[in-house]
């Protein structure tokens, strides 16, 4: 075994399903205790129960200004530590710019960049104070932040002005905190996903699919012809799985990345060059 996450505690947002669930499961499989955070309480509870006694869950809306601090405090309270933060929560609400409302644009920024900022700000005091105590005792303990971005944030994507803007902001936040938090032995990196098989890009068939978010029904899904074209353009000729996405995140959560910070790892099957 090249490493272990035994004794480490992780907070993974948006981990009730999809990529977040896969990330939480991957971290737990390497020994980490995991706080499951999702707006969907039944989904969060189910994942935590499946992961066993070292998992906890807290349901809530990450875009509520007070919830990120509550979530960070609950994680430290449950595990006595906070070693890994994965800012994964998010969804798409797409439209061309002339049809994008102010509310729609703001919601994409709130979940994709404001919420991660608030989570990291909430954790900053504990991380800083803990690192100072460890340094005084001659210890160097590396901790990890992994922010999730997208090839839409790196390259842009038609119909995703809000989503792409939020995900582009994640890159700036990542690089800034890498420089602020290096002194506290915190690696801050990002993983940018391409098309990963989740409910957000399920093939459209018949009635349009949707997800419910804050009482709204948000359409999701992609035309099968678009997915076929994406596969054809991809050097690997397929979409990624949630498990493959989680393995890319695992690298930045592990000791293998202790001297890597401020970087963006693109996990897209080669669609981003």
LINZIHU-V502454 format. One line per field, one symbol per residue. ss: DSSP state (~ for helix, > for strand, _ for the rest). psi: psi as a letter, one per 30 degrees, with the letter a starting at -180 (. if undefined). A space follows every 10 residues. Layout:
# LINZIHU-V502454
ss->???
psi->???
This chain:
# LINZIHU-V502454
ss->________>> >>>____~~~ ~~~~~~~~~_ __>>>>>>__ ~~~~~~~~~~ ~___>>>>>_ ______~~~~ ~~~~~~~~~_ ___>>>>___ ____>_~~~_ _~~~~~~~~~ ~~~~~~~~~~ ~~~~~~~~~~ ~~~~~~____ __>>>>>>>> ~~~~~____> ~~~~~~~~~~ ~~~~~~~~~~ ~~~~_>>>>> >>>__>__~~ ~_>_____>> >>>__>>>>> _>_~~~~~~~ ~~~______> _~~~~~~~~~ ~~~_~~~___ ___>>>>___ ___
psi->kfllgkfkkk kjlhgflbee eeeeeeeefg fkkkjkklfj eeeeeeeeee fafgklljkl jffkefeeee eeeeeeeefg ljfkkjjfkl lkjlllefgk leeeeeeeee efeeeeeeee eefeeeeeee eeeeefggkj jklkkjkkal fefeflkkgh eeeeeeeeee eeeeeefeee fefghkkjll kjkbjkjlff gkkkjbkkll lkjhfkjkkl lkkeeeeeee eefkefhlll leeeeeeeee efflffgfgk lgljkkiggg fk.
